[in-house]
Structures are given as structure tokens and as C-alpha cells.
Amino acid sequence: MTWAAQVITLYPEMFPGPLGVSLAGKALAEGLWSLDALQLRDFATDRHRSVDDTPAGGGPGMVLRVDVLASAVDAARARQPSAPVLALTPRGPRLTQKRVRALVAGPGVTLLCGRFEGFDERIFAGRDVEPVALGDFVLSGGEPAALVLLDACVRLLPGVMGAASSGDDESFEGGLLEYPHYTRPAVWEGHGIPEVLTSGDHGKVSAWRKLRAEDDTRLWRPDLLDNRS
């Protein structure tokens, strides 16, 4: 069965965007996955197709209305009853490779893209919607985050990458950053390739890569080592 993605957004023209080229685009054309962008305004009930209103308690900006969001989520869930619904918001827990792997193992995903000041919080109480963030930063909307999340998923689908094992040794798969890579030329501006990588000794190469992965993780992302223990 084709892995199916739905995106609820005010800007459906942003999709597939970069997902329409390279590996993801080829896989989309071959039917290895599907993508539908749903216009949030189609679920508004007034003649102005309003999707937002002023914040309760005052303050700047506008907030996406819970009744409109709920109608959109209900429609998306009717189309894909078993797909989880994720809301892209900086207030959610950070997306991990483990969560991506779990999404890939399922039938697909529905993504709810935030705009303005974000979602009326009651959407999380009234519907089974999982908040998720890409990191500790804020974007102009959930659409760029949705593109990133979908790319992370699609590349792991069977048949998308050339070799089924291509994603096994990458960063975060084993709780570590990936080891560094080198290729020709053998010497560039006085910098050579580590001798062990040209030794032909696969055992030594494997040991070196493991050690470098651990050392680089300890240097750049020690939090991953904490989570690993």
C-alpha cells in the first residue's frame, strides 16, 4: 500500500515544492508515496472564509480557530483513519529519527501547519493531534517544517534510496552522529585522507569509524550520549 501524506495548510501551492524533485520527486512520480494538500480555508463557515481571530486575553497577532482546525482534521481523518495527525509547532517535543522511523512504518501521516500566533490550544484536547517541533527556533509557518518532516520520512520508504541499507549508519540512527567521510583527491591543500581509510583493512576502518562517531558526538552533541545511556 502506498504511504500517503496529507498536509492541512493555508498555502497548498507550497507542496510538493522541493519534494517534487530528486529522490522524493521520483518516488512520488512512481507512486511509492502520495501527497494531498488540503486548503484550511475550505473548512471555514463564513462567507469571508475566516480561519483566525484575535487572541483571548489580548496581545498581537491572530490565532487559528479551533472549530475550523477541527473540521479540517476530521475531514483528513475520514480520508485516512489510521494515519496519525501531527501539528507543526515550536511548542511540541522535538522530532527524532526514532519518531520518523515509526511514521514510515505506518500508512502515512497528516500534518497540520500552523500560521500567525499558532493554534487554539483546544485542538489538542478535542482531537487526537500530536504536537511536534523541528528544533528550538520559530518559522513563519508550519509548511517548511512539514516539507522537512516529509523528506525525512520519504527517503526511508522502501525503494526510494538505491540501497535498502543506505540509511542504517547515518546520524541519529544508533544514537550517534555519523562518522566523517572522505573521497578523492587523496590530498587537497595539504589535507590528506586518514591513512586507515586507504589501508584496505575493513576491520580497522570499522573501528575507526565507530571511534570517530563517538568522539564527534561527544564534541558536538553530548546530549545524544546522555540519552543513549
C-alpha positions as a Markdown table, in Angstrom:
| # | Residue | x | y | z |
|---|---|---|---|---|
| 1 | Met | 0.0 | 0.0 | 0.0 |
| 2 | Thr | 1.3 | 3.5 | -0.9 |
| 3 | Trp | 2.5 | 5.6 | 2.0 |
| 4 | Ala | 0.1 | 8.6 | 2.0 |
| 5 | Ala | 0.7 | 12.1 | 3.3 |
| 6 | Gln | -1.8 | 14.8 | 3.8 |
| 7 | Val | -1.0 | 18.4 | 4.6 |
| 8 | Ile | -3.6 | 20.9 | 6.0 |
| 9 | Thr | -2.3 | 24.3 | 5.1 |
| 10 | Leu | -3.3 | 27.9 | 4.1 |
| 11 | Tyr | -0.7 | 27.6 | 1.3 |
| 12 | Pro | -1.3 | 24.3 | -0.6 |
| 13 | Glu | 0.7 | 25.7 | -3.5 |
| 14 | Met | 3.9 | 25.2 | -1.4 |
| 15 | Phe | 3.5 | 21.5 | -2.0 |
| 16 | Pro | 5.1 | 19.3 | -3.2 |
| 17 | Gly | 7.8 | 22.1 | -3.6 |
| 18 | Pro | 11.2 | 20.5 | -3.2 |
| 19 | Leu | 9.6 | 17.2 | -2.6 |
| 20 | Gly | 8.8 | 17.1 | -6.3 |
| 21 | Val | 12.4 | 16.7 | -7.4 |
| 22 | Ser | 15.3 | 14.4 | -6.7 |
| 23 | Leu | 14.7 | 11.1 | -4.8 |
| 24 | Ala | 11.4 | 12.2 | -3.3 |
| 25 | Gly | 10.0 | 13.6 | -6.6 |
| 26 | Lys | 11.0 | 10.4 | -8.5 |
| 27 | Ala | 9.3 | 8.3 | -5.8 |
| 28 | Leu | 6.2 | 10.5 | -5.9 |
| 29 | Ala | 6.0 | 10.1 | -9.7 |
| 30 | Glu | 6.5 | 6.3 | -9.4 |
| 31 | Gly | 3.7 | 6.1 | -6.8 |
| 32 | Leu | 5.8 | 5.0 | -3.9 |
| 33 | Trp | 4.1 | 7.7 | -1.8 |
| 34 | Ser | 1.3 | 10.2 | -2.3 |
| 35 | Leu | 0.7 | 13.8 | -1.2 |
| 36 | Asp | -2.5 | 15.8 | -0.9 |
| 37 | Ala | -2.5 | 19.4 | 0.3 |
| 38 | Leu | -5.8 | 20.5 | 1.9 |
| 39 | Gln | -6.7 | 24.2 | 1.9 |
| 40 | Leu | -7.6 | 25.1 | 5.5 |
| 41 | Arg | -10.0 | 27.9 | 4.3 |
| 42 | Asp | -12.2 | 25.2 | 2.7 |
| 43 | Phe | -13.3 | 24.4 | 6.2 |
| 44 | Ala | -14.3 | 27.9 | 7.3 |
| 45 | Thr | -18.0 | 28.5 | 7.7 |
| 46 | Asp | -18.5 | 32.2 | 7.0 |
| 47 | Arg | -18.5 | 34.0 | 3.6 |
| 48 | His | -15.1 | 35.5 | 4.2 |
| 49 | Arg | -13.6 | 32.0 | 4.8 |
| 50 | Ser | -12.1 | 33.2 | 8.1 |
| 51 | Val | -9.7 | 30.8 | 9.8 |
| 52 | Asp | -8.3 | 33.0 | 12.6 |
| 53 | Asp | -9.4 | 35.5 | 15.2 |
| 54 | Thr | -7.8 | 37.7 | 17.9 |
| 55 | Pro | -6.1 | 36.1 | 20.9 |
| 56 | Ala | -8.2 | 35.7 | 24.1 |
| 57 | Gly | -6.7 | 37.9 | 26.7 |
| 58 | Gly | -5.3 | 40.3 | 24.2 |
| 59 | Gly | -1.9 | 40.6 | 22.5 |
| 60 | Pro | -0.5 | 40.8 | 19.0 |
| 61 | Gly | -1.3 | 38.7 | 16.0 |
| 62 | Met | -4.1 | 36.2 | 15.3 |
| 63 | Val | -4.8 | 32.6 | 16.4 |
| 64 | Leu | -6.1 | 29.8 | 14.2 |
| 65 | Arg | -9.7 | 28.9 | 15.2 |
| 66 | Val | -10.3 | 25.6 | 16.8 |
| 67 | Asp | -13.6 | 25.0 | 15.0 |
| 68 | Val | -12.0 | 25.4 | 11.6 |
| 69 | Leu | -9.0 | 23.3 | 12.6 |
| 70 | Ala | -11.2 | 20.5 | 14.0 |
| 71 | Ser | -13.3 | 20.4 | 10.8 |
| 72 | Ala | -10.1 | 20.1 | 8.7 |
| 73 | Val | -8.7 | 17.3 | 11.0 |
| 74 | Asp | -12.0 | 15.4 | 10.9 |
| 75 | Ala | -12.1 | 15.5 | 7.1 |
| 76 | Ala | -8.4 | 14.4 | 6.8 |
| 77 | Arg | -9.0 | 11.6 | 9.3 |
| 78 | Ala | -12.1 | 10.4 | 7.4 |
| 79 | Arg | -9.8 | 10.1 | 4.3 |
| 80 | Gln | -7.0 | 8.3 | 6.3 |
| 81 | Pro | -8.5 | 6.9 | 9.5 |
| 82 | Ser | -5.3 | 5.2 | 10.7 |
| 83 | Ala | -2.8 | 7.9 | 9.9 |
| 84 | Pro | -1.5 | 10.0 | 12.9 |
| 85 | Val | -2.2 | 13.7 | 12.8 |
| 86 | Leu | 0.8 | 15.9 | 13.7 |
| 87 | Ala | 0.7 | 19.6 | 14.3 |
| 88 | Leu | 3.9 | 21.5 | 13.4 |
| 89 | Thr | 4.5 | 23.9 | 16.3 |
| 90 | Pro | 7.6 | 25.1 | 18.3 |
| 91 | Arg | 5.7 | 24.2 | 21.5 |
| 92 | Gly | 5.9 | 20.5 | 20.7 |
| 93 | Pro | 8.6 | 18.0 | 21.5 |
| 94 | Arg | 11.5 | 17.8 | 19.0 |
| 95 | Leu | 11.2 | 15.4 | 16.1 |
| 96 | Thr | 13.6 | 12.4 | 16.3 |
| 97 | Gln | 14.8 | 9.8 | 13.9 |
| 98 | Lys | 13.1 | 7.2 | 16.0 |
| 99 | Arg | 9.7 | 9.0 | 15.5 |
| 100 | Val | 10.4 | 9.3 | 11.8 |
| 101 | Arg | 11.1 | 5.6 | 11.6 |
| 102 | Ala | 7.8 | 4.9 | 13.4 |
| 103 | Leu | 5.9 | 7.1 | 10.9 |
| 104 | Val | 7.5 | 5.4 | 8.0 |
| 105 | Ala | 6.3 | 2.0 | 9.4 |
| 106 | Gly | 2.7 | 3.2 | 9.3 |
| 107 | Pro | 0.2 | 4.0 | 6.5 |
| 108 | Gly | 1.2 | 7.7 | 6.3 |
| 109 | Val | 0.7 | 10.9 | 8.1 |
| 110 | Thr | -1.5 | 14.0 | 8.3 |
| 111 | Leu | 0.3 | 17.3 | 9.0 |
| 112 | Leu | -1.4 | 20.4 | 10.4 |
| 113 | Cys | 0.6 | 23.6 | 9.5 |
| 114 | Gly | 0.4 | 26.5 | 11.9 |
| 115 | Arg | 0.4 | 30.2 | 11.0 |
| 116 | Phe | 0.1 | 33.5 | 12.8 |
| 117 | Glu | 0.4 | 33.1 | 16.6 |
| 118 | Gly | -0.4 | 29.4 | 16.3 |
| 119 | Phe | -3.2 | 27.0 | 17.1 |
| 120 | Asp | -6.1 | 27.5 | 19.6 |
| 121 | Glu | -4.8 | 25.1 | 22.3 |
| 122 | Arg | -8.2 | 23.3 | 22.5 |
| 123 | Ile | -7.4 | 21.4 | 19.3 |
| 124 | Phe | -5.1 | 19.2 | 21.3 |
| 125 | Ala | -7.8 | 18.5 | 23.9 |
| 126 | Gly | -10.6 | 18.0 | 21.4 |
| 127 | Arg | -8.8 | 15.9 | 18.8 |
| 128 | Asp | -6.0 | 13.3 | 18.8 |
| 129 | Val | -3.4 | 15.7 | 17.5 |
| 130 | Glu | 0.3 | 15.3 | 18.3 |
| 131 | Pro | 2.4 | 18.5 | 18.5 |
| 132 | Val | 5.9 | 18.2 | 17.1 |
| 133 | Ala | 8.8 | 20.7 | 16.6 |
| 134 | Leu | 11.9 | 20.6 | 14.4 |
| 135 | Gly | 14.0 | 22.4 | 16.9 |
| 136 | Asp | 14.4 | 25.4 | 19.2 |
| 137 | Phe | 13.5 | 28.1 | 16.7 |
| 138 | Val | 10.5 | 29.7 | 15.1 |
| 139 | Leu | 9.5 | 29.6 | 11.4 |
| 140 | Ser | 7.0 | 31.8 | 9.6 |
| 141 | Gly | 4.6 | 28.9 | 9.3 |
| 142 | Gly | 4.4 | 25.1 | 9.6 |
| 143 | Glu | 4.9 | 24.5 | 5.8 |
| 144 | Pro | 8.7 | 24.5 | 5.7 |
| 145 | Ala | 8.7 | 22.2 | 8.8 |
| 146 | Ala | 6.2 | 19.9 | 7.0 |
| 147 | Leu | 8.4 | 19.7 | 4.0 |
| 148 | Val | 11.4 | 18.7 | 6.2 |
| 149 | Leu | 9.4 | 16.1 | 8.1 |
| 150 | Leu | 8.1 | 14.5 | 4.9 |
| 151 | Asp | 11.5 | 14.5 | 3.3 |
| 152 | Ala | 12.9 | 12.7 | 6.4 |
| 153 | Cys | 10.1 | 10.1 | 6.0 |
| 154 | Val | 10.0 | 9.6 | 2.3 |
| 155 | Arg | 13.8 | 8.9 | 1.9 |
| 156 | Leu | 13.3 | 5.9 | 4.2 |
| 157 | Leu | 10.5 | 4.3 | 2.3 |
| 158 | Pro | 11.3 | 1.0 | 0.5 |
| 159 | Gly | 12.6 | 1.6 | -3.0 |
| 160 | Val | 13.4 | 5.3 | -2.6 |
| 161 | Met | 17.1 | 5.1 | -1.8 |
| 162 | Gly | 19.3 | 3.0 | -4.0 |
| 163 | Ala | 20.3 | 0.5 | -1.3 |
| 164 | Ala | 17.9 | -0.6 | 1.5 |
| 165 | Ser | 20.8 | -0.2 | 4.0 |
| 166 | Ser | 21.7 | 3.4 | 2.9 |
| 167 | Gly | 20.1 | 4.9 | 5.9 |
| 168 | Asp | 21.4 | 2.5 | 8.5 |
| 169 | Asp | 24.7 | 4.1 | 9.5 |
| 170 | Glu | 23.5 | 7.8 | 9.3 |
| 171 | Ser | 23.4 | 10.3 | 12.1 |
| 172 | Phe | 21.0 | 9.6 | 14.9 |
| 173 | Glu | 20.2 | 6.0 | 13.8 |
| 174 | Gly | 22.3 | 4.5 | 16.6 |
| 175 | Gly | 22.2 | 7.4 | 18.9 |
| 176 | Leu | 25.4 | 8.9 | 17.5 |
| 177 | Leu | 26.4 | 11.4 | 14.8 |
| 178 | Glu | 27.7 | 9.8 | 11.7 |
| 179 | Tyr | 31.4 | 9.3 | 11.2 |
| 180 | Pro | 33.2 | 11.8 | 8.7 |
| 181 | His | 33.5 | 10.9 | 5.0 |
| 182 | Tyr | 36.4 | 11.4 | 2.5 |
| 183 | Thr | 36.9 | 10.9 | -1.2 |
| 184 | Arg | 39.3 | 11.9 | -4.0 |
| 185 | Pro | 41.5 | 13.8 | -4.4 |
| 186 | Ala | 43.8 | 12.0 | -1.9 |
| 187 | Val | 45.4 | 15.3 | -0.9 |
| 188 | Trp | 43.7 | 18.7 | -1.0 |
| 189 | Glu | 45.5 | 21.9 | 0.0 |
| 190 | Gly | 47.8 | 19.8 | 2.2 |
| 191 | His | 45.0 | 17.9 | 3.9 |
| 192 | Gly | 45.1 | 14.1 | 3.3 |
| 193 | Ile | 42.7 | 11.3 | 3.8 |
| 194 | Pro | 43.2 | 9.4 | 7.1 |
| 195 | Glu | 45.6 | 6.5 | 6.3 |
| 196 | Val | 43.3 | 3.9 | 7.8 |
| 197 | Leu | 40.7 | 4.5 | 5.2 |
| 198 | Thr | 43.0 | 3.6 | 2.4 |
| 199 | Ser | 44.6 | 0.6 | 4.2 |
| 200 | Gly | 42.2 | -1.9 | 2.8 |
| 201 | Asp | 41.7 | -3.4 | 6.3 |
| 202 | His | 37.9 | -3.3 | 6.8 |
| 203 | Gly | 38.2 | -4.2 | 10.5 |
| 204 | Lys | 40.4 | -1.2 | 11.2 |
| 205 | Val | 38.1 | 1.0 | 9.1 |
| 206 | Ser | 35.1 | -0.1 | 11.0 |
| 207 | Ala | 36.8 | 0.5 | 14.3 |
| 208 | Trp | 38.0 | 4.0 | 13.2 |
| 209 | Arg | 34.5 | 5.0 | 12.1 |
| 210 | Lys | 33.0 | 3.8 | 15.4 |
| 211 | Leu | 35.5 | 5.8 | 17.4 |
| 212 | Arg | 35.1 | 8.9 | 15.3 |
| 213 | Ala | 31.4 | 8.7 | 15.6 |
| 214 | Glu | 31.6 | 8.6 | 19.3 |
| 215 | Asp | 34.3 | 11.3 | 19.5 |
| 216 | Asp | 32.4 | 13.7 | 17.2 |
| 217 | Thr | 29.1 | 13.1 | 19.1 |
| 218 | Arg | 30.9 | 13.8 | 22.4 |
| 219 | Leu | 32.2 | 17.0 | 20.9 |
| 220 | Trp | 29.2 | 18.3 | 19.0 |
| 221 | Arg | 26.1 | 16.6 | 20.6 |
| 222 | Pro | 26.9 | 15.3 | 24.0 |
| 223 | Asp | 23.2 | 15.3 | 24.8 |
| 224 | Leu | 22.8 | 12.3 | 22.4 |
| 225 | Leu | 25.2 | 10.3 | 24.6 |
| 226 | Asp | 23.2 | 11.2 | 27.7 |
| 227 | Asn | 20.0 | 10.0 | 26.0 |
| 228 | Arg | 21.8 | 6.8 | 24.9 |
| 229 | Ser | 22.8 | 5.7 | 28.4 |
